[in-house]
Amino acid sequence: MKNRFLKSGTFCFVLLSSLFATSCREDELLSEQVTTEKISDSTRAAKFGVPTKFDQHVFAQKIEEYMEPLVAGYGYTIYNDGVPYYVSNGGDGFARKPVDTPLQFHSAMAKQEISKVSQYVTAIAVIHALQKHKVDLGSAVWPYLPKYWKPSKEFKTLTFERLLAHQTGLIDYHDHYKLSLTVSGDVNKAVFEAKTVKNDDVNYLLLGIILPYLEAKKLAIQGNSTKLNRLEQSNDNFFEYGEQFRAYVRENVFKAAALESASVIDWGGWNEKGTIPSSQASKGYPTKNGDEPGTKKVQHLVDCGVTGLYMSAEQFAKLQSAVAQFRIVSFDNLNRMKSKLLGFDGSVAGKKSIYYWKKGEENNCEAMIMDFGKVQVAVFATSTHSQISNPAVLSQMYEASFKEL
């Protein structure tokens, strides 16, 4: 793999006033505590006595030095102000160990299952659709359900924002064919009334259906009823819902981010020609050095709003960078995503700014993405023996990667 050594952007910070030159320096390590507290520019500037710049090579080295001794395989990519960077192959170890022939080494370009990091993509797609069709985040979701579903009075109050933020109290029956009961039945009153954040797959399962109906109904108003007719004739064919959901994401998110193979990226194993059996894709391993076969994976073609997306770290970081440059959702909508944690798990009040993150841990695989502002990073691993999904780990590495000018 060709090395990429690209010039880093320069971050400049204002000088301290003489009163705060010695009193406002903070050297505490970041904790895993999640916060959405806003930091003013003046407070942020007061934490630094001299101008500094971000060194992406140092950040890459820190990621490699941390991951290599801990996991079966990993891949990562840093995007610095829209430019990709990684050292050597951007990873090490195995995406498929020798026990699972054919062997495949891990790298920035190796695809793996990213579990619930997939929800970040769903959130981007839903917000893109709302933006495209001029629908507010505070709008009710029930008009975009299958026409024969009977939403309860509680469900009729739920908005796109509340589903995206996991603040619904909906009951998850862990069965696609009971989703209509989720919509029509009781809710967890305490969670529903307090709008408590409770991360539950059912919220994004529903978004995987609502997004295609939103697009189809808006197109029907414009005179094109093809998609709506297909959905309404499907009789709860969740594969049809999934097919239309994936088509929307590929066209409006992956293609907009200029991702390679955008038209075939899938929620299960895939290559440049299209979907492949997950048994032929990357695996997840219970140990770093053991010779146990990798975890058997499944396709997620009917619950793709929730999990199961296969991507490389390079692809995902490129997507994050495109989002950060407002190429998919607007400046205002990205700020809403961050402030309300729509598609993100949490935020860390760091020394440079507020950092936003999303993690996925499933089937002996691990994925972590973080948005530091001008810098985005994706780190994926085929075992779960590191602490990379603790946002403090990457936050500390990032902040230790600044050098004095």
N, C-alpha and C positions, 0 to 999 in steps of 0.2 A: 504494500500500500504506500502510495506516495506520501511523504511527509508534507505537512502543511504548516509553514511558518509565516504567518500573516501579521502585518503591523497592527498593534493594538491601538485603540482609541485613547485619547488623553482625557482624563477627568481632572478638571481644575476646581479648586475650592478656595473660598475667600479666607483671608487671614484673620486670626483672632484679634480681638481688641486686647489691649494690654491688661485690662482687668481680669479677663478670662483665660489668659495665656497659660496659666499653670493650674487653674482650679477646675476646669471643665473636661479634662482628659479622662476618658473611660477606657479601662483595659479589661473589664470583666468578660468572661466567656459568655457566649449566647446560650441560653437555656432552650429547652424544647417548648417552652410556653408559647402558645398561640395568642397573638394580639392583633387587633386592627387599629391600634392607637396611631394617630397621625403625628408625624414629626415635622415641626416647622423648619423652614430653610435655615433660619437663624440658629436654632438648636442644633441642626445637623452640622452646620459650618463650625459651630463652637467646639465640636469634638475633635477638630484637626488643627494642629498648629502650623503645619507646612503643606504646600501643595503636593499632591500625590497623583500617580497614574496607575491604572489597572494593568497588570502584567498577565496576559492570558496564558503564556507559557508556564509561569509559576503555578497558576491555577490548575492547568492540565497535569503538571507533574504531581501536585498534591493529590488530585483525584486518583492518578495511577498508583502512587505510593500507598495510598490508603486501601484501594480496592484489590490490588493484585494478590496480596497474601491471604485474603479472606474469602473469596468467592470462586465458584467453579469457572465462571467466565463473566466478562463485563464488556460493555461498550459505552462510550460517552461522546458528546460533542458540545463544544462551547460556541455560542454565537455572540460575537462582540460587535455591537453596533451594526448588525446585519451581515457580518463576515464570519464564516465558519472557521473553527480551529480545533485541532487535536494533534497529539504527538504520535508519530509513526502510524499504526493502524487504528488508533483511537480505542484501544481495548486490549484484552488479553484473555487467555483461557479458552473455554469451549462454549459454543452455542449448542453443539452436539458432541458429547464425549465419544471416544473410540468404541465404547460398548454399543452405541446407537449409530451404527453405520448408515449413511456415510458421515464420517467425522466432519465437523464444521467448527472452525475457530471463531471466537467472538471478536467483534471490532465495532467501530463506529457505524459500519455499513451492514452489520448482521441484524436481521429482524428477529424480534422475540415478542412473546405475549406481554402486554403492559398492564393487564388487569384494569383496575378502576381509574388509572390515568386516562382511560378511554373516555371518562365522563367530561374531562376538559374539552375533548373534541366535540362531544354532544352539546355542551354548553355553547361553544363557539358557533356551531351549526344552528342551534335554536335562535341565538341572538342575531345571527346573520339573517335568518328568515324573518324575524320580527322587524329588523331594520329594513329589509328589502320590501316588505309589505306594509310598512308604516303601522305596525301594531306595537303598543306600549308594553313594557315588561310588567306593568301592573294590570294588564288585561286578564280576564278570566280565561281559563284553558278549556272549560267544558264545551264551548261551541265547536271545538276541533276534535271531538271524540267520534267514534263510529255512531251513526245516526240512531241505532237501536239500543245503545247503552243508556241507562237511566241514572244520571248523576243525582246524588243526594243533595239536600239543601246545603250541607257543609261543603261538599265538593264544589258546588257552584260558586263558592266564595274564593276558591283557590286560584291563584294567579301563576303566570309563568315564573315570576320571581320566586315565589314560595316553593315551587317544584324544583327549580334550579338550585335553591339554597337548602334543600332538604328540610323545609319547615312546614310539614303538612300534617303529620299524625296519621297518615294513611296506613291501613292494615295490609301487610304483605302476606299473601297466602302461598307464596312460593310456587305458583302455578300460573302459567300464561293464561290458561283458560278460565281463571278466576279473577282476572283483572277487572272484568265488568262488575264483579262483586266488590272489589276494592273501591270502585267508583260509586256504586249505589249503596254500599253498606255503612256500618259504623266507622268512626274514626277514634283514635286515641285522644280523648277529650283534652287531657292535660297538655299534650304536645301541640294539638291543634290550636287551642285557645292561647297558649303562651308563645306560639310560633317558635318553639324550641328547635334547635338544629339536631336532627337525628338522621344520620346518614343511612339511607335505606334504598336498596336497589329498586324498589317499586316506583319511586319518583322518576327515575331515569328510564325505567321500562315504559312508563306511560309517555314520557317525552319522545321515545322511539316510535310511538304511534301518533302522537299529537303533531309532531313535525311534518310527516307526510300529509296528514289531513289539512294542516294549515296551508301548506303549499298547494295542495289539490283544490281546496275550496277557493283560495284566492285566484288561482288560474281559471277556475270555472266562472267566477265573476267576470273575468276578462274574456270569456267566450270559449275557453278550452277545457272541456270536461273529461278529457281522456283519463287523467290520473284519478280523478274523483270517482269515475265509473268503475275503474279497476278496483279501487279500495272498497267501494260500497257493494260490489259483487263478490268480494273475497270471503264473506261470511266468517270473519275472524281467522283468516288465513294469516298467521303471524309471519310466515315466510314472505308473503306479499308486503306486509308492513315493513319487514326488514329490508326487502329488496329496494323499496322506494326510499327508505331512510338512507341506506348506503349510497344510492345513486345521488341523493341530494348532497351528502357530505363530500363525495368524490368530486362532484362538479363545482360546488360552491366553497369548499374549504380546502381540500387537497390541491385541486387545480389552481385555485386562487393563490395558494402559497408556492406554486411552481414546483411541487414535489415530483420527483421522478416516479413513473408508474402510477400516477395519481388515479388513473381509471381502473386499476385492479387492486389497489390496497384493500385488504379485507380483514374481517373480524374472525380470523382463523388463518391457518397456514396459506401462504400464497407466494408466487414468484411472478416474474415479469409477464408470463403468459396467462396468469389468472389463479384461481383458487386451487390449492393442492390439499391432500389429506394432512391433518395436523400431525399425524405420525411421521411425516416427512419434514416437518418444520423444526425449529429450535425446541429444546427441551428445558425442563427445570429439574434441578438435582438436589437431593436431600443432604449431600455432603460436598465439600470442596474437592477432595482427592479420592473419594470412594469410587468403586466401579459398578454401583447400582444403576440399573436402567433409568432413564429420565422419566419424568411424570407424563402419563398419558394426557393429552390435551383434547379438547372438543372444539367444534365449530360453534360460533356464537352468532349465527345468522338471523336468529329471531329475537335475541336480547341484546342487540348490538348497541343500543343506547347506553348500556351499563358497563360492559366489560368486553374482553376478548380481542381487542384490536392488536394486530401484529404490525410493528413498525421498527425501523432502526433508530438509534439515538440521533444519527445525522438527520434523518427525515423529521423526527419530532422536534428537534431543536430548530430546524429550519422553519417548521410550522409556527413554533413559539415566536421566532423572530419576525415572521410575517405578521402575526397578530400584534406584536409590539410596535410595528411600523404602521398599524391601522390599515393594512391591506385587505382585511377580512371583516372586521368590525370597526366602528368609528371610535374616535378618541373618547367621546362621552360614554359609549357603551363599554369600552374596555375599563374605564374608571369605575363604572357600575359593577362590572364583574369582580373587580378587585375589592372595592369597598364593601360589597355585599357577599363576597365569597361565593360567586356563582361559577362552578367548575373548578374552584380551588378548595383545598381542605383548610387552609389557614394562612396566616401571615406572621412574620417575625419583624419586630422593630429593631433593625440593625443599625450599625454605626454610619452607614452610607445612605440608607433609605429604608423603606419598608419592602421586604422580600415576600413574594407569594409562592406557594408550593402546592403540589398535588402528588400523592403517592399511590402505588398499587402493589399489593403483596398477595400472591395467589399461585397455587400449583408450583411451589418451589421457585418462583420467579419474583423479581423485585424491580420496581421502576420508581424513579423520583425525578420530578421536573421542578425547576425553580426559575422565577423571573425576578431578576435583580434590577430591572429598569432598562438600561442599555445592553445588559448582558443576560442571556438566557442559557440554561444548561439542562441537558437530559442525561441521566445516568441509568443504564439498565443492567441487570445482573441475572444470571441463570442459577443462582442459589441465594438464600436469604440469611447469610451469615455476617453481613456487615451491618452497620447502623446508618446506612446511607439514607434511609427513609426518615431518619430523625433530621428535621430541617436545620438543627443547630450544626450538624456536621458540615454540610456544604456552605452554610453561612460563615462559619469560622474559616474555612478554606478560602472563600471569596475575599473576606476582609483581610486575610493574611497575604493576599496576592497583590496588594498595592505597594508601590515603591515611591520613595521621595523623589521629586524631580531634581 
